[in-house]
């Protein structure tokens, strides 16, 4: 049975230098991140407890859920930048 020919491998190239490590987050980062998640949770809970009519903003109707989840998502997105 014939054997396959080996591929010629490219010469060694060293890995790229890593980007300069950034320092720790500012002091306001963690409280803001947790605050956004808690505000979003309270927004959604208030919407459900109020019977979905009166609070937090009656004109938004079911969009109150979107606002609450938007706050929570902003907080969770901030966790990807937390060091």
ZIJOZI-V126401 format. One record per residue. N is the residue number from 1. SS is DSSP state (A for helix, B for strand, O for the rest). BURIAL is + if it has 9 or more other ideal C-beta (glycine too) atoms within 8 Angstrom, else -. Layout:
BEGIN
n:N ss:SS burial:BURIAL
n:N ss:SS burial:BURIAL
END
This chain:
BEGIN
n:1 ss:O burial:-
n:2 ss:O burial:-
n:3 ss:O burial:-
n:4 ss:O burial:-
n:5 ss:O burial:-
n:6 ss:O burial:-
n:7 ss:O burial:-
n:8 ss:O burial:-
n:9 ss:O burial:-
n:10 ss:O burial:-
n:11 ss:O burial:-
n:12 ss:O burial:-
n:13 ss:O burial:-
n:14 ss:O burial:-
n:15 ss:O burial:-
n:16 ss:O burial:-
n:17 ss:O burial:-
n:18 ss:O burial:-
n:19 ss:O burial:-
n:20 ss:O burial:-
n:21 ss:O burial:-
n:22 ss:O burial:-
n:23 ss:O burial:-
n:24 ss:O burial:-
n:25 ss:O burial:-
n:26 ss:O burial:-
n:27 ss:A burial:-
n:28 ss:A burial:-
n:29 ss:A burial:+
n:30 ss:A burial:+
n:31 ss:A burial:-
n:32 ss:A burial:+
n:33 ss:A burial:+
n:34 ss:A burial:+
n:35 ss:A burial:+
n:36 ss:A burial:+
n:37 ss:A burial:+
n:38 ss:A burial:+
n:39 ss:A burial:+
n:40 ss:A burial:+
n:41 ss:A burial:+
n:42 ss:A burial:-
n:43 ss:A burial:+
n:44 ss:A burial:+
n:45 ss:A burial:-
n:46 ss:A burial:+
n:47 ss:A burial:+
n:48 ss:A burial:-
n:49 ss:A burial:-
n:50 ss:O burial:+
n:51 ss:O burial:-
n:52 ss:O burial:-
n:53 ss:O burial:-
n:54 ss:O burial:-
n:55 ss:O burial:-
n:56 ss:O burial:+
n:57 ss:O burial:-
n:58 ss:A burial:-
n:59 ss:A burial:-
n:60 ss:A burial:+
n:61 ss:O burial:-
n:62 ss:O burial:-
n:63 ss:A burial:-
n:64 ss:A burial:+
n:65 ss:A burial:+
n:66 ss:A burial:-
n:67 ss:A burial:+
n:68 ss:A burial:+
n:69 ss:A burial:+
n:70 ss:A burial:+
n:71 ss:A burial:+
n:72 ss:A burial:+
n:73 ss:A burial:+
n:74 ss:A burial:+
n:75 ss:A burial:+
n:76 ss:A burial:-
n:77 ss:A burial:-
n:78 ss:A burial:+
n:79 ss:A burial:-
n:80 ss:O burial:-
n:81 ss:O burial:-
n:82 ss:O burial:+
n:83 ss:O burial:-
END
